[in-house]
Amino acid sequence: MHYGFGAMRTQVMLLDFDRSVTALACSPVELVWQGRGGRRVGHVPHLLARLSDGSAALVDCAGRGGVSRRLAGRARVMEAAAATVGWHYRIAGPPDPVLAANVRWLASFRHPRHAAGADTDAVAACFERPRPLVEAVREVGDPLAAWPAVFNALWSGVLRADLGRPLHEQTVARVAGAGER
């Protein structure tokens, strides 16, 4: 997968973390139309996310500089085109830096090998009631095995925590409800 630039890489990571996203594609389609004066205009959105409800979202990524005039003009056409096929279109600006940092950290524990060091059911059982991460890790056992398993459970949606606040040992987590995964 080609990431293009940092804003796009961050959006790919956030979409991968989103449980409603079932598939991702970079530069998925090109829409071509006739612009002012009959000139040919084309646009390739940065990302396509297939969603669990069967719909899709086309996403363009705006960097720290914001949305350019060119992209703003093309966004109106993209939104209308997406709507005609039952899709959504949006321009994703820079995410909250704390959320992005937390998701980036958890993404490093996404591989199933990180859950292998501890019993996944035991990890989840420790969070049946909301509690600080460190308390549950102590209960699970060996911290060298438990911490990666807890972070993997947060990444995979088994556990939930407020990722809009800095992630640390006192962060309170709980088992995700059935509709939250």
C-alpha angles and dihedrals in degrees: 000000000000115000103192098196143355097271090054093047090053092049091050089053093048092047090049088053092049109097092210092063113089101172140012134203131182120223089357103172142003119225115201125190141160112265134190115323091015095285119150115252125188136181134186113198114222099236144013119203119194108211130214092245089063096256126109139219127215110210131194117192123225117200128214090290090066129227115337121225088246093055092043090055094047092045092070091056093044092050092051093046093048091049092054090063095039096259132125129235129201142162110231114212125197109304125233104289094226093052091047092050092048094048090046089054093047091047088065087064096047097107113096091235088078091062093048096078094067136033105267092209090052091050092051092045090057089061099048084115120037111266143152115282093238093057092055093044090055089051095048092057132232106047091210088064099030100054095056090045091051092048090048089051090052091049095046094048097248087117130036130208136160101270091180087080126060111282113236141141093283094052108126116233135176139184110279118247120242093262093047101065 
